[in-house]
Amino acid sequence: MINSFYLYSFFILFGISFLIYLFFNFRSDKNQISNKIVLKNLLESLDMELPDELKALDNSSTDPQKLSQ
């Protein structure tokens, strides 16, 4: 039979690894709209022409409901 110390250690290591995985893969900053807003601001600061898709974005809105659509 497996020693209970090793079994508990395995489950604790598995739990910590799972929490780290969730932290890095489901962060809130991985939002496609916010990335587009950052790209729009960068292109505007470099005085480059914006594509039509980025022209339609309103970077002044910070409403989370608009960002989640």
C-alpha positions as CSV (number, residue, x, y, z in Angstrom):
1,M,0.0,0.0,0.0
2,I,1.2,3.5,-0.8
3,N,2.4,5.5,2.2
4,S,-0.2,8.1,3.1
5,F,2.5,10.8,3.3
6,Y,3.3,10.4,-0.4
7,L,-0.4,10.3,-1.3
8,Y,-1.1,13.5,0.5
9,S,2.0,15.1,-0.9
10,F,0.9,14.2,-4.4
11,F,-2.5,15.7,-4.0
12,I,-1.1,18.9,-2.5
13,L,1.3,19.2,-5.4
14,F,-1.4,18.5,-7.9
15,G,-3.7,21.1,-6.3
16,I,-1.0,23.8,-6.3
17,S,-0.2,23.0,-10.0
18,F,-3.8,23.2,-10.9
19,L,-4.2,26.6,-9.2
20,I,-1.1,27.9,-11.0
21,Y,-2.5,26.6,-14.3
22,L,-5.8,28.3,-13.7
23,F,-4.1,31.6,-12.7
24,F,-2.0,31.8,-15.9
25,N,-4.7,30.6,-18.4
26,F,-7.8,32.4,-17.2
27,R,-6.5,35.9,-16.3
28,S,-8.9,38.7,-17.1
29,D,-6.4,40.6,-19.1
30,K,-6.7,38.2,-22.0
31,N,-9.6,40.1,-23.5
32,Q,-9.6,40.5,-27.3
33,I,-11.4,43.9,-27.2
34,S,-8.9,45.3,-24.7
35,N,-6.0,44.1,-26.9
36,K,-7.6,45.9,-29.9
37,I,-7.9,49.1,-27.8
38,V,-4.2,48.9,-26.9
39,L,-3.4,48.4,-30.6
40,K,-5.6,51.3,-31.6
41,N,-3.8,53.6,-29.1
42,L,-0.4,52.4,-30.2
43,L,-1.2,53.1,-33.9
44,E,-2.7,56.5,-33.1
45,S,0.4,57.4,-31.1
46,L,2.6,56.4,-34.1
47,D,0.4,58.5,-36.5
48,M,-0.4,55.4,-38.5
49,E,-3.6,54.7,-40.4
50,L,-6.2,52.7,-38.5
51,P,-8.1,49.8,-40.0
52,D,-11.9,50.2,-40.2
53,E,-12.3,47.6,-37.4
54,L,-10.2,49.7,-35.0
55,K,-11.8,53.0,-36.0
56,A,-15.2,51.7,-34.7
57,L,-13.8,51.1,-31.2
58,D,-14.4,53.6,-28.5
59,N,-11.3,53.6,-26.2
60,S,-12.9,56.0,-23.7
61,S,-15.5,53.4,-22.6
62,T,-14.4,51.3,-19.6
63,D,-17.8,49.6,-19.2
64,P,-17.1,45.9,-18.6
65,Q,-20.4,44.9,-20.3
66,K,-19.2,46.5,-23.5
67,L,-15.8,44.8,-23.3
68,S,-17.3,41.4,-22.7
69,Q,-19.4,41.4,-25.9
